Amino acid sequence: MFVKVKSSVFIDALYLQSSLPKGDCLRGVLKDDKGFICRTLERELDQESQTFTWAGLNDLPYGRYTLELSHAEDEMKLSLVKRI
């Protein structure tokens, strides 16, 4: 697992910790329970073991989401819940 999410429940932001090397690119797609893309993220890491915040999620409706993260050939999916 190349990224850890602080909590699988979020309100207005996701807190992620990456174990990828400096200079690598991390891509993320946040999908709702119907599979529609709600947000995308592309970030070049400026240090190893970086912790960062994916903010601006406060306008998403409450419910279940899937976070798909990719790095080069590696992919991972996480189930998340947006709450009040």
Beta strands, then each sheet from edge to edge (+ up, - down):
strand 1: 3-5
strand 2: 9-10
strand 3: 14-18
strand 4: 25-32
strand 5: 37-44
strand 6: 51-54
strand 7: 63-71
strand 8: 74-82
sheet 1: 1+ 3- 6+
sheet 2: 2+ 8+ 7- 4+ 5-
end
